[in-house]
C-alpha cells in the first residue's frame, strides 16, 4: 500500500507540470497553428482544416502565408531585428547582472535580503508606467539632456528617444532582474572550498574566477539568458513606446496583423514562426547539455 501511494505521489508530482504545459502552451499553440493553416470566414471564425463532403473527409491546409513570410523581405528583416535586439539585451543584462549577482552572493547574510529586495522592488510598480517614465528621462527636454546642458557638457539636446539606443536601454532596464535572480540563486549555493583550493594551488583571484566561478555558474547564465532572450524577441510595449522606425520588431508586426489588418491566419503564421525560432535553439541547447551530462557521468 505504501509503495502504491509512493508511486502515485511521484506520478502526481511529475504529471502536474506536464498537464500545466499542455493546457497553457500546447493547446493554445495548436489552436494558433490551426488558424495559420486555415481560411477564416463567417461560418468558421477559427478557420477549418477538415471538411466532410459526400462521405469524403478533405484536409485543406493553406501554406500561402508561410510562403509569403519566406519570400517577403519585411518579415525576414523584422525577425532578424527582433533576434538582434533580444541578443543585445541578453548580453548587456549578463554583463551588468553578473557582477551585481556576484556581489549579492558574496555579501553578508544579513545584507542579502536587502539587496534582493532592491532587485525585486521595480516589480511593485506597473511595467507600463516604468517604461513610460523613460520617455521623460530620454526626451529632448528630459532629465538627461537637462542635466548635460546645465553642466555644459553639450551645447544642444541629444536625440535619444525613438532610437535603437532608447530601445536597448528600456529593454535592459525591464529584463535585468530576470538575469540577476537566477545568477544569484546559482552563485549563492557555490561551494567556497573550490576557491580556497585554487588559492592554495597558486591561482590568482582572476584565474579562480574564470576557471571555477564562471564554469560553476553556467547553469545560472543559461537560465538568465533564456529568461531575458525569449520574452525580448516578442516584446511589443517597449518598442512601441521607446523605439522608432529603425527598431521595428515582430511584436509590432503581430499587432498590426491581428488588430489593424484583421488578418488572423497571417498573424498566426507569424506567431508560429516566432515560436519555432525560439524553441528550435532551445531544443538543440537542451540536447547538447544532456549529452554533456552523460559524457561527464561516463
Number of C-alpha atoms within 10 A of each C-alpha: 6 7 8 9 10 11 12 12 12 11 11 12 11 11 12 11 11 12 12 11 12 13 12 11 11 13 12 12 17 12 13 21 18 20 24 28 22 25 18 16 10 7 8 10 12 18 19 18 15 12 10 9 8 5 6 8 10 11 11 13 15 16 13 14 18 19 11 13 16 12 11 11 11 13 17 14 14 18 22 15 18 23 22 15 21 24 18 17 27 27 17 18 25 24 12 15 24 23 14 18 26 17 16 23 22 15 13 10 10 8 12 16 12 12 17 17 10 12 17 14 11 14 12 7 9 10 13 11 9 15 19 16 12 21 20 14 16 22 20 17 15 17 15 17 22 19 13 15 15 11 10 10 10 13 11 12 15 17 14 20 21 20 16 19 15 24 24 21 17 23 25 24 17 20 19 21 24 21 30 26 21 20 29 25 15 19 24 18 10 15 11 12 9 13 20 12 12 17 14 10 9 10 15 12 12 10 14 18 15 11 14 15 19 15 12 16 20 14 15 22 22 16 17 26 22 17 18 26 26 20 13 25 25 21 19 19 16 22 24 16 19 26 23 15 10 10 22 20 28 26 23 18 20 22 14 14 17 16 11 10 12 12 15 22 27 23 22 25 24 24 21 17 15 19 14 11 15 16 13 11 11 14 11 11 13 12 12 12 13 12 12 12 11 10 9 8 7 6
